[in-house]
Amino acid sequence: MAIKIGIVVVLVLIVGVFAFISTRPENFRVERSAQINAPAEVVFALINDFHQWGQWSPYEKLDPNMTKSFEGPVSGPGASYAWSGDKSGAGRMTIVESKPGERVSLKLEFFKPFEATNMTTFTLVTSGTGTRVSWVMEGKNSVMAKALSAFMDMDAMVGKDFEQGLAHLDTAAQAEARKLGQTAAASVP
């Protein structure tokens, strides 16, 4: 009798866990914005070319031993960047939309340690003496992501990386603008 009660309790717990997971959101969105003290065209060039991401992306430093490969055009739609490493997992980013000085949209695919496909968009707007950049990642929550969301806040975790990346983007864009002899004020009409 005790075994039957134990089995019923375990089944009720399993059903409860799955019921809880089913209440979690189907989609997620992480967004961070920052003022970048450089002209939009300078900022755009750093985002639109995956070869430049090493200067500012917070993910580039996670796994110094990861392998990287680039395919397609150097920048803009069709440009692709793949990575693989013990700490970084494996994935690929492909630029799907690129509007100079305004927007870059990427298809972001993760292969390891888990599979997922998300959209990432950088929106640039001239603001004051620089550029306001918004970094957004959106996607569907898999069953595993729904379960994990009960224990960790993806917005806080990924958002912190976005904030760090935007700060590094500001530093890289200012340095690039100085090299080009441009200032943020020069881009404001």
Buried (B, 14 or more C-beta within 10 A) or exposed (E): EEEEEEEEEEEEEEEEEEEEBEEBEEEBEBBBBBBBBBBBBBBBBBBBBBEBBEBBBBBBEBBEEBEBEEEBEEBBBEBBBBBBBEEBBBBBBBBBBBEEBBBBBBBBBBBEEEEBEBBBBBBBEBBEBBBBBBBBBBBEBEEEBBBBBEEEEBBEEBBEBBBBBBBBBBBBBBBBBEEBEBBBEEBBE
